[in-house]
Each structure stands twice: as C-alpha cells, then as structure tokens.
Amino acid sequence: MIPFLDLKAINTQYREELIEATTRVIDSGWYIHGDEVEQFEKEFAQYCQTQHCVSVANGLDALTLTLRAWKELEKLKDGDEIIVPANTYIASILAITENNLKPVLVDPDEQTYNLCPVKTAAAITSQTKAILAVHLYGQLAPMPELMMLADQYGLLVLEDSAQAHGAAINGIKAGSWGHASGFSFYPGKNLGALGDAGAVTTSDDELANTIRALGNYGSHKKYENLYQGVNSRLDEMQAALLRVKLKHLDRETDRRREIALAYAKGINQPSLTQPILGSSTMGSLENHVFHLYVIRTRKRNALQKYLNEHNVQTLIHYPIPPHKQQAYGHFNEQDYPLTESIHQQVLSLPISPVMTDEQVDTVITACKRFEMH
Ligand SMILES: *Cc1c(COP(=O)(O)O)cnc(C)c1O
C-alpha cells in the first residue's frame, strides 16, 4: 500500500538530529518558555519575514487567541462579522464562534478553492470587521487583492496558514501578508512537530504582546494578570524538534512540488480536474506548497475505491463542510452550492517528501487505468 502520508518515514530521516535536540532539552532542566522556544520563535519569524512569532499550543489556539487579542484591544467586538471561506477546515470557523464573532461563509473560487476577491467583496456589510483568509491545501489565497479590499473597507486580515508554511506570492510569504497569521505544526502539516504545536506571526508589536499574555494566563509579568487568559504554550521539547524540522522545510517543499508537477503532467485526464499550478501572474510554483494534492471528479467515490484496490491510499479533505455539521445546526439550511459540490468531488492523492519516484508513477498509472477501465 502506498500510504497517504508516512509520518514515521518523514521523521526518521532526521532521527539523529531529533534525538540530539531531545537530549539537549532533557539536559537543560528547563521545559517551558526557555531558549528553545525563544530561538524557534526568532527562526520562524525570520522564515516568515515578520517582526514577531508568538508560539502557542496548536493551530486552533493561534487563530482563536489572535481574534481574542483583537477583542481585548477593542478592534473587534461581539457580533462583528468575519468573512471566511465556506469550504475550510472547521478550525477556522471555531476560532470565530469561540470569540462570539459571526462567521460569514462565502463560496470559494472554483479553480483554487480559496477566497475569491469578487465574492468576498460582495459579502462585505457595515458589520464586517475582518477577513479570515485560509490558504487551503497549501496554496496562498489571492492576498494582494484581499489586502486591497481590506484597506478599502478598513478590515483586519487574519491568515489561516496552517497548511501553507513557506508559500509565497511575489516573494512575500504566508504569514506576512495579513495583519496576523495562524500556523499549525500538527504532525501531519508541512512543518510538523512530534505532537501539538502552533504559532502566530505578525509585525504588530501590540498584538504580539497581547497574544503572548493571553496564552500565558493573561499575564505579562509573573503573578500579575491583565486578562482572563488561557494556558496555550509551546513547550521546549516541541520547539527543539521544530527547529530541526524547519531547517529541512524548503527542501521538503521542493520535493512536494516535484511530485505535484509529475502528477499534473502524468495524470492529465479531462475528467480528473488537477489543481491550478502556480499563481497566474508568476507562472511559478511559489504560491503552492502542496500540503495536499487535491483532484476533483464526479466519479470521486469510484476512483477512491479503485485506487484503494490498487494499493493507493487516498483521503477526502473534507467529507462534510462546516455548515452541514451538527455543531453548526443553525447553518445547516444555508446554501453553499459550490462548497457542497467540492466536498462531494475532491480527492487527495498521496503526497509527501518521502515518496519515491516509483510510488509517484504507481499513483499516476492507477489514475490513468481508472479512466480506461
Ligand atoms: C490543521 C488546521 C488547523 C488547526 O490546527 P491544529 O494544530 O490542529 O489546531 C486550522 N486550520 C486549518 C486550515 C488546518 O488545516
């Protein structure tokens, strides 16, 4: 079986370096908020081209605490509308509702699955205060256009970069386009810890300080609590492991892009819609880091079954859109036709930096045979 994602093989590549990092933390005798976290934050801020990186416990907290900080800073208040793509992973929406803000779901662009500037503009009302731009599957949302809209209407922009570490448009990276950006380092993400981890990047000093306090019991100074905060911290062990993984991220992204190009060239069947490669202006691959390689077909379920029978494991991202979830009962009757058809038609092929050329060929051949059989 070609696994969808072989996490063990990914981390085993760096076994010695990871063990060395672990040993360093054990021997330091310091396990929360120490040198490793400080260094990782510096290195990741530099990687994302921002002034600050504030580490937190996971990607959901990164988004939730950023919105919460904007509320503490009185840039947002209860009931404000936040525009968000209807086809995102549910975490993006949870961060909004957790803060008593109102998610305004919009159908995405059909080609890229990301927010479309025209549909986003159409969803703006006098209550709209922010856009949560999700870089779904690893491809940057159209940030130049979205930032222009945000400037025009005075909106905040929060990027959900959980799937897009290192993606860029015109050399400007995910994490530095918006006023802030949430990252996840969940093990299966492109930059994955060996447990839960997340971070916010921003170049706004006040915002960074507020998020830092909120994630640390609302405290800037030990035993002095400014806010009713939470405990959301990255620990030294995960920070040390992430520092190892960050060094290898760009090389891994290159390999993901190679595989994506091979799929795009090799599969090339009219009934299997391939992802749009690269931003239309650049004709390059910089805007996509292929966290997922997602194809679309009306025969999705049959294709998944066929591939499984031919030893290719695939997944669906995602089978049920947020507005159809029981958790969001009050959205169940709303209509997002494009989102619903996307959820019925998408299939994620195996992609990871440890796949061999032979495995890539096997996937391509199986997809082509499916078309003929
Ligand atoms: C993974 C993910 C998150 C949440 O990250 P966790 O670390 O699992 O909390 C948020 N948004 C998107 C788009 C994701 O893929």
The ligand as an SDF file (V2000), in Angstrom:
LIG
                    3D

 15 15  0  0  0  0  0  0  0  0999 V2000
   -4.7630   21.8970   10.9150 C   0  0  0  0  0  0  0  0  0  0  0  0
   -5.5460   23.1210   10.6500 C   0  0  0  0  0  0  0  0  0  0  0  0
   -5.9230   23.9860   11.6980 C   0  0  0  0  0  0  0  0  0  0  0  0
   -5.7660   23.6630   13.1570 C   0  0  0  0  0  0  0  0  0  0  0  0
   -4.5390   23.2840   13.5810 O   0  0  0  0  0  0  0  0  0  0  0  0
   -4.3720   22.3780   14.9130 P   0  0  0  0  0  0  0  0  0  0  0  0
   -2.9200   22.4820   15.2100 O   0  0  0  0  0  0  0  0  0  0  0  0
   -4.8330   21.0170   14.5850 O   0  0  0  0  0  0  0  0  0  0  0  0
   -5.2050   23.0250   15.9690 O   0  0  0  0  0  0  0  0  0  0  0  0
   -6.5550   25.1650   11.3620 C   0  0  0  0  0  0  0  0  0  0  0  0
   -6.8480   25.4740   10.0850 N   0  0  0  0  0  0  0  0  0  0  0  0
   -6.5360   24.6650    9.0640 C   0  0  0  0  0  0  0  0  0  0  0  0
   -6.8690   25.0760    7.6710 C   0  0  0  0  0  0  0  0  0  0  0  0
   -5.8820   23.4510    9.3180 C   0  0  0  0  0  0  0  0  0  0  0  0
   -5.5860   22.6460    8.2850 O   0  0  0  0  0  0  0  0  0  0  0  0
  1  2  1  0
  2  3  1  0
  2 14  2  0
  3  4  1  0
  3 10  2  0
  4  5  1  0
  5  6  1  0
  6  7  2  0
  6  8  1  0
  6  9  1  0
 10 11  1  0
 11 12  2  0
 12 13  1  0
 12 14  1  0
 14 15  1  0
M  END
$$$$
